[in-house]
Amino acid sequence: MAVGVIRRGDRVLLTRRPAHVHQGGLWEFPGGKREPGEDRRSALIRELEEELGIRAEHLRPLIRLRHAYPDRTVELDVWQVDRWQGEPHGREGQPLRWVAEADLLTLPLPAANRPIVTAVRLPSRYLITGSFADAADFRCRLQAALARGIRLVQFRAHHLDAGEYLALAREAVALCHAAGARLLINGPPDWVAATGADGVHLTRHRLRALTSRPLPASRLVAASTHDAQELRQAQAMGVDFSVLSPVAPTASHPGTRPLGWRGFAELVRLAAHPVYALGGLGEAERERAWEAGGQGVAAIRAWWP
């Protein structure tokens, strides 16, 4: 099915499903089935015109996912729509509602739509902090990245001892929150409460050691993945998003065979959650990541000044 996330500022359009259909009465992102021989983009444009009376003009891929209900499996090809002609209205009599991003999960939604909400609320760039000389240098680099529009940060500093890490993480959280950004710690999950961070990023080793989601739904849980097994484990644990690497050759891992965009796209199809592409990538590859089904790009060098 082709699905549209229609955005107007910080609000998103939802429609209500008829009571007599599958998942009836719930609110959902609008869209419908592709016709035989129809390409992905054209299918969504047609569906939005038929359902809402609008002509989508600027749209880009957001997320692709498969969700298994007890009685059926649905495949959703989701696009973000930022510009259109006409005013949305329910041409089939369906109620419409503009909802703030932060309030999307307060409405009853089909389970298959919940990963879409996560994708809507995540940016397309995910900064992983790199090397720094001292605390002052770290603060300077982080502030520069935030000034350039970074809104999601992983604080990665394995060379620090626990006390140093926690102290600097608290400062980083304050800087990020002041800029409207979120920060995930790369460390034990219980450090989230100790630092006020927005969540945790699990290394592949922590991911393998856990058997259940380590934080409540009010906090983000992300994971580093490198193959199908790790993606499935992250999915089973209920992560909010994953990072999949390496997509391209990297200087930090010269002996590792890269996935390439084709390999990345094939693996992303296994995940019913947003996945960032990592490894030798930067700003120029964001659209390529979207086309491959990714949320966007994660990087160190590209955004760590």
Secondary structure as the mmCIF struct_conf table of DSSP 4:
data_model
#
loop_
_struct_conf.conf_type_id
_struct_conf.id
_struct_conf.beg_label_comp_id
_struct_conf.beg_label_asym_id
_struct_conf.beg_label_seq_id
_struct_conf.end_label_comp_id
_struct_conf.end_label_asym_id
_struct_conf.end_label_seq_id
STRN STRN1 ALA A 2 ARG A 8
TURN_TY1_P TURN_TY1_P1 GLY A 9 ASP A 10
STRN STRN2 ARG A 11 ARG A 16
TURN_TY1_P TURN_TY1_P2 ALA A 19 HIS A 20
BEND BEND1 VAL A 21 VAL A 21
TURN_TY1_P TURN_TY1_P3 HIS A 22 GLY A 25
STRN STRN3 TRP A 27 GLU A 28
STRN STRN4 GLY A 31 GLY A 32
HELX_LH_PP_P HELX_LH_PP_P1 LYS A 33 GLU A 35
TURN_TY1_P TURN_TY1_P4 PRO A 36 GLY A 37
HELX_RH_AL_P HELX_RH_AL_P1 ARG A 40 LEU A 52
BEND BEND2 GLY A 53 GLY A 53
STRN STRN5 ARG A 55 ALA A 68
BEND BEND3 PRO A 70 ASP A 71
STRN STRN6 THR A 73 GLN A 85
BEND BEND4 GLY A 86 GLY A 86
TURN_TY1_P TURN_TY1_P5 ARG A 91 GLU A 92
BEND BEND5 GLY A 93 GLY A 93
STRN STRN7 LEU A 96 ALA A 100
HELX_RH_3T_P HELX_RH_3T_P1 GLU A 101 THR A 106
BEND BEND6 LEU A 107 LEU A 107
HELX_RH_3T_P HELX_RH_3T_P2 ALA A 111 ASN A 113
HELX_RH_AL_P HELX_RH_AL_P2 ARG A 114 ARG A 121
BEND BEND7 LEU A 122 LEU A 122
BEND BEND8 SER A 124 SER A 124
STRN STRN8 ARG A 125 ILE A 128
BEND BEND9 ALA A 133 ASP A 134
HELX_RH_AL_P HELX_RH_AL_P3 ALA A 135 ALA A 147
TURN_TY1_P TURN_TY1_P6 ARG A 148 GLY A 149
STRN STRN9 LEU A 152 PHE A 155
TURN_TY1_P TURN_TY1_P7 HIS A 158 HIS A 159
BEND BEND10 LEU A 160 LEU A 160
HELX_RH_AL_P HELX_RH_AL_P4 ALA A 162 ALA A 178
TURN_TY1_P TURN_TY1_P8 ALA A 179 GLY A 180
STRN STRN10 ARG A 182 ILE A 185
BEND BEND11 ASN A 186 GLY A 187
TURN_TY1_P TURN_TY1_P9 PRO A 189 ASP A 190
HELX_RH_AL_P HELX_RH_AL_P5 TRP A 191 THR A 195
TURN_TY1_P TURN_TY1_P10 GLY A 196 GLY A 196
BEND BEND12 ASP A 198 ASP A 198
STRN STRN11 GLY A 199 LEU A 202
HELX_RH_AL_P HELX_RH_AL_P6 ARG A 204 ALA A 209
BEND BEND13 THR A 211 SER A 212
BEND BEND14 PRO A 214 LEU A 215
TURN_TY1_P TURN_TY1_P11 ALA A 217 SER A 218
BEND BEND15 ARG A 219 ARG A 219
STRN STRN12 LEU A 220 THR A 225
BEND BEND16 ASP A 227 ASP A 227
HELX_RH_AL_P HELX_RH_AL_P7 ALA A 228 MET A 237
TURN_TY1_P TURN_TY1_P12 GLY A 238 GLY A 238
BEND BEND17 ASP A 240 ASP A 240
STRN STRN13 PHE A 241 LEU A 244
BEND BEND18 VAL A 247 ALA A 248
BEND BEND19 ALA A 251 HIS A 253
TURN_TY1_P TURN_TY1_P13 PRO A 254 GLY A 255
BEND BEND20 THR A 256 THR A 256
HELX_LH_PP_P HELX_LH_PP_P2 ARG A 257 PRO A 258
HELX_RH_AL_P HELX_RH_AL_P8 GLY A 260 VAL A 268
TURN_TY1_P TURN_TY1_P14 ARG A 269 LEU A 270
BEND BEND21 ALA A 272 HIS A 273
STRN STRN14 VAL A 275 LEU A 278
BEND BEND22 GLY A 279 GLY A 280
HELX_RH_3T_P HELX_RH_3T_P3 GLU A 283 GLU A 285
HELX_RH_AL_P HELX_RH_AL_P9 ARG A 286 GLU A 291
TURN_TY1_P TURN_TY1_P15 ALA A 292 GLY A 293
BEND BEND23 GLN A 295 GLN A 295
STRN STRN15 GLY A 296 ALA A 299
BEND BEND24 ILE A 300 ILE A 300
TURN_TY1_P TURN_TY1_P16 ARG A 301 TRP A 303
#
